[in-house]
């Protein structure tokens, strides 16, 4: 085989690599279970991975950074994005809208990146219907008592909202058992991150 043929093979392999799309990883779980910390740990540990930044209509909390934690928009702007088909998924949670910008995810996938979506079960089902090969990971608390302690310790919500989140956790967990392939208990944070990283790495090998 000559140098010309070798060059053609190398070019073909590079083209296949460039055309190869990335993978979506959906991470869900009840409020206070530690999803954000786990997702950040996954991004730090996985090669060529990124965390999708959701749009939301809720007010920005102290310490949150626009464009890093969320994209904070008005309800009118959010509804415009829905009407124009600019969101991959969206849901209303405790009176506020949350959604995943479609263009950012598609750009990352075309670049061959692993895109981690930290979304609720409702959104996870929507994304799975569009991307059947997406990996779905649900983060469980060690117990309801531990989850209640974590929620109360955050100091982010009032007592009424915290109670609503606890009541919604049971329904969310029950739904997750029906739709999610992987259930990870966040009893030890580093162990939970390790498990999630291994799930993604194994999925990459199988694809």
C-alpha atoms as an extended CHARMM CRD file, in Angstrom:
* protein
*
       207  EXT
         1         1  UNK       CA              0.0000000000        0.0000000000        0.0000000000  PROA      1               0.0000000000
         2         2  UNK       CA              1.4970000000        3.3500000000       -1.0560000000  PROA      2               0.0000000000
         3         3  UNK       CA              1.7720000000        6.6820000000        0.7090000000  PROA      3               0.0000000000
         4         4  UNK       CA             -1.2680000000        7.9900000000       -1.2080000000  PROA      4               0.0000000000
         5         5  UNK       CA             -3.4560000000        5.1230000000        0.0530000000  PROA      5               0.0000000000
         6         6  UNK       CA             -2.1840000000        5.6190000000        3.6010000000  PROA      6               0.0000000000
         7         7  UNK       CA             -3.1180000000        9.2940000000        3.4100000000  PROA      7               0.0000000000
         8         8  UNK       CA             -6.6310000000        8.4170000000        2.2590000000  PROA      8               0.0000000000
         9         9  UNK       CA             -7.1060000000        6.0660000000        5.2150000000  PROA      9               0.0000000000
        10        10  UNK       CA             -5.9160000000        8.6960000000        7.7060000000  PROA      10              0.0000000000
        11        11  UNK       CA             -8.2260000000       11.2920000000        6.1410000000  PROA      11              0.0000000000
        12        12  UNK       CA            -11.2020000000        8.8890000000        6.3310000000  PROA      12              0.0000000000
        13        13  UNK       CA            -10.5350000000        8.1400000000        9.9890000000  PROA      13              0.0000000000
        14        14  UNK       CA            -10.2670000000       11.8310000000       10.8370000000  PROA      14              0.0000000000
        15        15  UNK       CA            -13.5320000000       12.5320000000        9.0060000000  PROA      15              0.0000000000
        16        16  UNK       CA            -15.3100000000        9.7550000000       10.9260000000  PROA      16              0.0000000000
        17        17  UNK       CA            -13.9920000000       11.1540000000       14.2060000000  PROA      17              0.0000000000
        18        18  UNK       CA            -15.1210000000       14.6790000000       13.3730000000  PROA      18              0.0000000000
        19        19  UNK       CA            -18.5670000000       13.5170000000       12.2730000000  PROA      19              0.0000000000
        20        20  UNK       CA            -19.0850000000       11.4150000000       15.3720000000  PROA      20              0.0000000000
        21        21  UNK       CA            -21.6280000000       12.9810000000       17.6970000000  PROA      21              0.0000000000
        22        22  UNK       CA            -21.2030000000       13.1940000000       21.4140000000  PROA      22              0.0000000000
        23        23  UNK       CA            -23.4500000000       11.7080000000       24.0700000000  PROA      23              0.0000000000
        24        24  UNK       CA            -26.1240000000       13.0470000000       26.3900000000  PROA      24              0.0000000000
        25        25  UNK       CA            -26.1380000000       12.0840000000       30.0580000000  PROA      25              0.0000000000
        26        26  UNK       CA            -29.2530000000       12.9470000000       32.0560000000  PROA      26              0.0000000000
        27        27  UNK       CA            -28.7970000000       13.3850000000       35.8060000000  PROA      27              0.0000000000
        28        28  UNK       CA            -31.9030000000       13.7900000000       37.9590000000  PROA      28              0.0000000000
        29        29  UNK       CA            -32.8820000000       13.5260000000       41.5960000000  PROA      29              0.0000000000
        30        30  UNK       CA            -34.9160000000       15.2730000000       44.2760000000  PROA      30              0.0000000000
        31        31  UNK       CA            -33.9280000000       18.7320000000       45.4850000000  PROA      31              0.0000000000
        32        32  UNK       CA            -31.1520000000       18.6210000000       48.0660000000  PROA      32              0.0000000000
        33        33  UNK       CA            -29.7630000000       15.2560000000       46.9720000000  PROA      33              0.0000000000
        34        34  UNK       CA            -26.4960000000       16.7440000000       45.6790000000  PROA      34              0.0000000000
        35        35  UNK       CA            -27.0350000000       16.6520000000       41.9040000000  PROA      35              0.0000000000
        36        36  UNK       CA            -25.1400000000       19.8590000000       41.1480000000  PROA      36              0.0000000000
        37        37  UNK       CA            -22.0440000000       18.8100000000       43.0790000000  PROA      37              0.0000000000
        38        38  UNK       CA            -22.0560000000       15.3770000000       41.4570000000  PROA      38              0.0000000000
        39        39  UNK       CA            -22.4790000000       16.8470000000       37.9650000000  PROA      39              0.0000000000
        40        40  UNK       CA            -19.5900000000       19.2240000000       38.5370000000  PROA      40              0.0000000000
        41        41  UNK       CA            -17.4600000000       16.3300000000       39.7370000000  PROA      41              0.0000000000
        42        42  UNK       CA            -18.3240000000       14.3870000000       36.5950000000  PROA      42              0.0000000000
        43        43  UNK       CA            -17.2920000000       17.2820000000       34.3430000000  PROA      43              0.0000000000
        44        44  UNK       CA            -13.9530000000       17.5240000000       36.1550000000  PROA      44              0.0000000000
        45        45  UNK       CA            -13.2910000000       13.7900000000       35.8440000000  PROA      45              0.0000000000
        46        46  UNK       CA            -14.5220000000       13.0690000000       32.3050000000  PROA      46              0.0000000000
        47        47  UNK       CA            -12.6280000000       14.0210000000       29.1610000000  PROA      47              0.0000000000
        48        48  UNK       CA            -14.3840000000       16.4220000000       26.7790000000  PROA      48              0.0000000000
        49        49  UNK       CA            -17.4930000000       16.7440000000       28.9710000000  PROA      49              0.0000000000
        50        50  UNK       CA            -19.5780000000       19.8320000000       29.6550000000  PROA      50              0.0000000000
        51        51  UNK       CA            -22.5620000000       20.7670000000       31.7890000000  PROA      51              0.0000000000
        52        52  UNK       CA            -25.5880000000       22.2180000000       30.0510000000  PROA      52              0.0000000000
        53        53  UNK       CA            -26.7420000000       25.5190000000       31.5840000000  PROA      53              0.0000000000
        54        54  UNK       CA            -30.5190000000       25.6630000000       31.9720000000  PROA      54              0.0000000000
        55        55  UNK       CA            -32.6970000000       28.7250000000       31.4800000000  PROA      55              0.0000000000
        56        56  UNK       CA            -35.0490000000       29.5940000000       34.3330000000  PROA      56              0.0000000000
        57        57  UNK       CA            -37.6230000000       32.2000000000       35.2880000000  PROA      57              0.0000000000
        58        58  UNK       CA            -36.8700000000       32.0750000000       39.0020000000  PROA      58              0.0000000000
        59        59  UNK       CA            -34.9470000000       34.8580000000       40.7010000000  PROA      59              0.0000000000
        60        60  UNK       CA            -31.1890000000       34.4940000000       41.0240000000  PROA      60              0.0000000000
        61        61  UNK       CA            -30.0860000000       33.3430000000       44.4620000000  PROA      61              0.0000000000
        62        62  UNK       CA            -27.1840000000       34.8880000000       46.3220000000  PROA      62              0.0000000000
        63        63  UNK       CA            -23.8790000000       33.6470000000       44.9300000000  PROA      63              0.0000000000
        64        64  UNK       CA            -25.3120000000       32.3460000000       41.6650000000  PROA      64              0.0000000000
        65        65  UNK       CA            -23.6230000000       33.5110000000       38.4640000000  PROA      65              0.0000000000
        66        66  UNK       CA            -25.5200000000       34.3430000000       35.2860000000  PROA      66              0.0000000000
        67        67  UNK       CA            -24.5450000000       31.9690000000       32.4880000000  PROA      67              0.0000000000
        68        68  UNK       CA            -22.7740000000       29.5510000000       34.8180000000  PROA      68              0.0000000000
        69        69  UNK       CA            -25.4470000000       28.4070000000       37.2670000000  PROA      69              0.0000000000
        70        70  UNK       CA            -28.4560000000       29.3570000000       35.1300000000  PROA      70              0.0000000000
        71        71  UNK       CA            -29.5190000000       31.7240000000       32.3900000000  PROA      71              0.0000000000
        72        72  UNK       CA            -32.0600000000       33.8890000000       34.2020000000  PROA      72              0.0000000000
        73        73  UNK       CA            -34.8580000000       35.1310000000       31.9170000000  PROA      73              0.0000000000
        74        74  UNK       CA            -38.3260000000       36.6400000000       32.2450000000  PROA      74              0.0000000000
        75        75  UNK       CA            -41.4220000000       34.4920000000       31.8540000000  PROA      75              0.0000000000
        76        76  UNK       CA            -42.2660000000       36.2860000000       28.5950000000  PROA      76              0.0000000000
        77        77  UNK       CA            -38.8100000000       35.4840000000       27.2200000000  PROA      77              0.0000000000
        78        78  UNK       CA            -39.1000000000       31.8680000000       28.3440000000  PROA      78              0.0000000000
        79        79  UNK       CA            -42.4930000000       31.4880000000       26.6480000000  PROA      79              0.0000000000
        80        80  UNK       CA            -41.0490000000       33.0110000000       23.4680000000  PROA      80              0.0000000000
        81        81  UNK       CA            -38.3370000000       30.3440000000       23.4650000000  PROA      81              0.0000000000
        82        82  UNK       CA            -40.9820000000       27.6470000000       23.9100000000  PROA      82              0.0000000000
        83        83  UNK       CA            -43.0690000000       28.9920000000       21.0160000000  PROA      83              0.0000000000
        84        84  UNK       CA            -40.0260000000       29.2200000000       18.7380000000  PROA      84              0.0000000000
        85        85  UNK       CA            -38.8720000000       25.6850000000       19.5610000000  PROA      85              0.0000000000
        86        86  UNK       CA            -35.6110000000       26.8430000000       21.1050000000  PROA      86              0.0000000000
        87        87  UNK       CA            -35.7640000000       24.5150000000       24.1150000000  PROA      87              0.0000000000
        88        88  UNK       CA            -34.8570000000       20.8380000000       24.1330000000  PROA      88              0.0000000000
        89        89  UNK       CA            -37.1080000000       20.2930000000       27.1340000000  PROA      89              0.0000000000
        90        90  UNK       CA            -38.8520000000       22.4150000000       29.7310000000  PROA      90              0.0000000000
        91        91  UNK       CA            -40.9630000000       22.0510000000       32.8460000000  PROA      91              0.0000000000
        92        92  UNK       CA            -42.6830000000       24.1260000000       35.4860000000  PROA      92              0.0000000000
        93        93  UNK       CA            -41.3870000000       23.3710000000       38.9720000000  PROA      93              0.0000000000
        94        94  UNK       CA            -42.7510000000       25.0770000000       42.0960000000  PROA      94              0.0000000000
        95        95  UNK       CA            -44.1070000000       27.9880000000       40.0860000000  PROA      95              0.0000000000
        96        96  UNK       CA            -41.0090000000       28.6130000000       37.9520000000  PROA      96              0.0000000000
        97        97  UNK       CA            -40.0290000000       27.4250000000       34.4760000000  PROA      97              0.0000000000
        98        98  UNK       CA            -36.8060000000       25.5760000000       33.7250000000  PROA      98              0.0000000000
        99        99  UNK       CA            -35.5850000000       24.5350000000       30.2960000000  PROA      99              0.0000000000
       100       100  UNK       CA            -32.5730000000       23.3540000000       28.2960000000  PROA      100             0.0000000000
       101       101  UNK       CA            -31.4140000000       25.5590000000       25.3760000000  PROA      101             0.0000000000
       102       102  UNK       CA            -31.4270000000       23.3930000000       22.2560000000  PROA      102             0.0000000000
       103       103  UNK       CA            -28.6700000000       25.1680000000       20.3020000000  PROA      103             0.0000000000
       104       104  UNK       CA            -26.0080000000       24.8440000000       23.0020000000  PROA      104             0.0000000000
       105       105  UNK       CA            -26.6030000000       21.1170000000       23.3940000000  PROA      105             0.0000000000
       106       106  UNK       CA            -26.6120000000       20.4420000000       19.6540000000  PROA      106             0.0000000000
       107       107  UNK       CA            -23.3650000000       22.3980000000       19.1700000000  PROA      107             0.0000000000
       108       108  UNK       CA            -21.6680000000       20.4140000000       21.9360000000  PROA      108             0.0000000000
       109       109  UNK       CA            -22.8740000000       17.0990000000       20.5090000000  PROA      109             0.0000000000
       110       110  UNK       CA            -21.6090000000       17.9860000000       17.0580000000  PROA      110             0.0000000000
       111       111  UNK       CA            -18.2440000000       18.6630000000       18.6930000000  PROA      111             0.0000000000
       112       112  UNK       CA            -18.2310000000       15.1200000000       20.0580000000  PROA      112             0.0000000000
       113       113  UNK       CA            -18.6580000000       16.2100000000       23.6690000000  PROA      113             0.0000000000
       114       114  UNK       CA            -20.4320000000       14.4330000000       26.4990000000  PROA      114             0.0000000000
       115       115  UNK       CA            -23.2310000000       16.7980000000       27.5530000000  PROA      115             0.0000000000
       116       116  UNK       CA            -24.5280000000       16.4360000000       31.1070000000  PROA      116             0.0000000000
       117       117  UNK       CA            -28.0880000000       17.6470000000       31.6740000000  PROA      117             0.0000000000
       118       118  UNK       CA            -29.1090000000       18.2530000000       35.2750000000  PROA      118             0.0000000000
       119       119  UNK       CA            -32.8790000000       18.1720000000       34.8700000000  PROA      119             0.0000000000
       120       120  UNK       CA            -35.9670000000       16.7320000000       36.5330000000  PROA      120             0.0000000000
       121       121  UNK       CA            -37.6900000000       13.4720000000       35.6510000000  PROA      121             0.0000000000
       122       122  UNK       CA            -40.2550000000       15.1830000000       33.4380000000  PROA      122             0.0000000000
       123       123  UNK       CA            -37.4940000000       16.8040000000       31.3920000000  PROA      123             0.0000000000
       124       124  UNK       CA            -35.4740000000       13.6020000000       31.3920000000  PROA      124             0.0000000000
       125       125  UNK       CA            -38.3360000000       11.7190000000       29.7380000000  PROA      125             0.0000000000
       126       126  UNK       CA            -38.6390000000       14.4300000000       27.0770000000  PROA      126             0.0000000000
       127       127  UNK       CA            -34.9240000000       14.2860000000       26.2400000000  PROA      127             0.0000000000
       128       128  UNK       CA            -34.8690000000       10.4680000000       26.2160000000  PROA      128             0.0000000000
       129       129  UNK       CA            -37.6500000000       10.4600000000       23.6070000000  PROA      129             0.0000000000
       130       130  UNK       CA            -35.4750000000       12.6590000000       21.3680000000  PROA      130             0.0000000000
       131       131  UNK       CA            -32.1610000000       10.9110000000       22.1320000000  PROA      131             0.0000000000
       132       132  UNK       CA            -32.8830000000        7.2110000000       22.8230000000  PROA      132             0.0000000000
       133       133  UNK       CA            -29.1880000000        6.5020000000       23.4610000000  PROA      133             0.0000000000
       134       134  UNK       CA            -28.9700000000        9.0510000000       26.2760000000  PROA      134             0.0000000000
       135       135  UNK       CA            -27.8150000000        7.6270000000       29.6130000000  PROA      135             0.0000000000
       136       136  UNK       CA            -30.2300000000        8.3090000000       32.4770000000  PROA      136             0.0000000000
       137       137  UNK       CA            -28.8490000000        8.5120000000       36.0280000000  PROA      137             0.0000000000
       138       138  UNK       CA            -31.0370000000        9.1790000000       39.0540000000  PROA      138             0.0000000000
       139       139  UNK       CA            -29.4330000000       10.2820000000       42.3220000000  PROA      139             0.0000000000
       140       140  UNK       CA            -31.0650000000        8.8980000000       45.4560000000  PROA      140             0.0000000000
       141       141  UNK       CA            -30.6530000000       10.1210000000       49.0400000000  PROA      141             0.0000000000
       142       142  UNK       CA            -29.5930000000        7.5470000000       51.6700000000  PROA      142             0.0000000000
       143       143  UNK       CA            -32.9540000000        8.0880000000       53.3720000000  PROA      143             0.0000000000
       144       144  UNK       CA            -35.8780000000       10.5200000000       53.5950000000  PROA      144             0.0000000000
       145       145  UNK       CA            -34.5000000000       11.7690000000       56.9160000000  PROA      145             0.0000000000
       146       146  UNK       CA            -31.1320000000       12.6400000000       55.3820000000  PROA      146             0.0000000000
       147       147  UNK       CA            -32.8350000000       14.4010000000       52.4700000000  PROA      147             0.0000000000
       148       148  UNK       CA            -34.9340000000       16.5010000000       54.8570000000  PROA      148             0.0000000000
       149       149  UNK       CA            -31.8100000000       17.4540000000       56.7970000000  PROA      149             0.0000000000
       150       150  UNK       CA            -29.9860000000       18.4870000000       53.6180000000  PROA      150             0.0000000000
       151       151  UNK       CA            -32.9220000000       20.5860000000       52.4250000000  PROA      151             0.0000000000
       152       152  UNK       CA            -33.2700000000       22.3540000000       55.7430000000  PROA      152             0.0000000000
       153       153  UNK       CA            -29.5320000000       22.9200000000       55.9010000000  PROA      153             0.0000000000
       154       154  UNK       CA            -29.4100000000       24.6900000000       52.5440000000  PROA      154             0.0000000000
       155       155  UNK       CA            -31.3630000000       27.6760000000       53.8330000000  PROA      155             0.0000000000
       156       156  UNK       CA            -32.3630000000       28.4600000000       50.2300000000  PROA      156             0.0000000000
       157       157  UNK       CA            -36.1030000000       27.8740000000       50.5560000000  PROA      157             0.0000000000
       158       158  UNK       CA            -38.7500000000       28.8500000000       53.0490000000  PROA      158             0.0000000000
       159       159  UNK       CA            -40.3620000000       26.1790000000       55.2350000000  PROA      159             0.0000000000
       160       160  UNK       CA            -43.3660000000       25.8700000000       52.9260000000  PROA      160             0.0000000000
       161       161  UNK       CA            -41.2830000000       25.3420000000       49.7730000000  PROA      161             0.0000000000
       162       162  UNK       CA            -38.9730000000       22.9150000000       51.5550000000  PROA      162             0.0000000000
       163       163  UNK       CA            -42.0050000000       20.8920000000       52.6370000000  PROA      163             0.0000000000
       164       164  UNK       CA            -43.3230000000       20.8650000000       49.0620000000  PROA      164             0.0000000000
       165       165  UNK       CA            -39.9670000000       19.6170000000       47.7980000000  PROA      165             0.0000000000
       166       166  UNK       CA            -39.9930000000       16.7850000000       50.3200000000  PROA      166             0.0000000000
       167       167  UNK       CA            -43.5230000000       15.7940000000       49.3660000000  PROA      167             0.0000000000
       168       168  UNK       CA            -42.5940000000       15.8010000000       45.6810000000  PROA      168             0.0000000000
       169       169  UNK       CA            -39.4800000000       13.6800000000       46.2440000000  PROA      169             0.0000000000
       170       170  UNK       CA            -41.4240000000       10.4360000000       46.7850000000  PROA      170             0.0000000000
       171       171  UNK       CA            -43.3450000000       10.8270000000       43.5240000000  PROA      171             0.0000000000
       172       172  UNK       CA            -40.1830000000       11.7310000000       41.6240000000  PROA      172             0.0000000000
       173       173  UNK       CA            -38.3010000000        8.7260000000       42.9840000000  PROA      173             0.0000000000
       174       174  UNK       CA            -41.2060000000        6.3980000000       42.1490000000  PROA      174             0.0000000000
       175       175  UNK       CA            -41.2730000000        7.7040000000       38.5610000000  PROA      175             0.0000000000
       176       176  UNK       CA            -37.5020000000        7.3850000000       38.2440000000  PROA      176             0.0000000000
       177       177  UNK       CA            -37.6080000000        3.6440000000       38.9810000000  PROA      177             0.0000000000
       178       178  UNK       CA            -39.7540000000        3.2700000000       35.8450000000  PROA      178             0.0000000000
       179       179  UNK       CA            -37.6510000000        5.3070000000       33.4200000000  PROA      179             0.0000000000
       180       180  UNK       CA            -34.0370000000        5.5350000000       34.5920000000  PROA      180             0.0000000000
       181       181  UNK       CA            -31.4340000000        2.8630000000       33.8280000000  PROA      181             0.0000000000
       182       182  UNK       CA            -29.0530000000        3.7990000000       36.6410000000  PROA      182             0.0000000000
       183       183  UNK       CA            -29.8110000000        4.5870000000       40.2970000000  PROA      183             0.0000000000
       184       184  UNK       CA            -26.9540000000        5.9820000000       42.4020000000  PROA      184             0.0000000000
       185       185  UNK       CA            -27.2140000000        6.5750000000       46.1600000000  PROA      185             0.0000000000
       186       186  UNK       CA            -25.4290000000        9.7080000000       47.3440000000  PROA      186             0.0000000000
       187       187  UNK       CA            -24.3610000000        8.5470000000       50.7810000000  PROA      187             0.0000000000
       188       188  UNK       CA            -20.6640000000        9.2000000000       50.1460000000  PROA      188             0.0000000000
       189       189  UNK       CA            -20.1410000000       12.0370000000       47.6540000000  PROA      189             0.0000000000
       190       190  UNK       CA            -16.8960000000       10.8200000000       46.0800000000  PROA      190             0.0000000000
       191       191  UNK       CA            -18.2370000000        7.2930000000       45.7360000000  PROA      191             0.0000000000
       192       192  UNK       CA            -21.3730000000        8.6530000000       44.0280000000  PROA      192             0.0000000000
       193       193  UNK       CA            -19.2300000000       10.6600000000       41.5930000000  PROA      193             0.0000000000
       194       194  UNK       CA            -17.0930000000        7.5760000000       40.9250000000  PROA      194             0.0000000000
       195       195  UNK       CA            -20.1890000000        5.5130000000       40.1150000000  PROA      195             0.0000000000
       196       196  UNK       CA            -21.5550000000        8.1490000000       37.7380000000  PROA      196             0.0000000000
       197       197  UNK       CA            -18.1990000000        8.5200000000       35.9740000000  PROA      197             0.0000000000
       198       198  UNK       CA            -17.9700000000        4.7500000000       35.4800000000  PROA      198             0.0000000000
       199       199  UNK       CA            -21.4940000000        4.6550000000       34.0370000000  PROA      199             0.0000000000
       200       200  UNK       CA            -20.5630000000        7.2520000000       31.4150000000  PROA      200             0.0000000000
       201       201  UNK       CA            -17.2010000000        5.6300000000       30.6260000000  PROA      201             0.0000000000
       202       202  UNK       CA            -18.8360000000        2.2210000000       30.1510000000  PROA      202             0.0000000000
       203       203  UNK       CA            -21.4630000000        3.7760000000       27.8790000000  PROA      203             0.0000000000
       204       204  UNK       CA            -18.7270000000        5.3430000000       25.7630000000  PROA      204             0.0000000000
       205       205  UNK       CA            -17.0470000000        1.9620000000       25.3530000000  PROA      205             0.0000000000
       206       206  UNK       CA            -20.2890000000        0.3220000000       24.2930000000  PROA      206             0.0000000000
       207       207  UNK       CA            -21.2020000000        3.0000000000       21.7330000000  PROA      207             0.0000000000
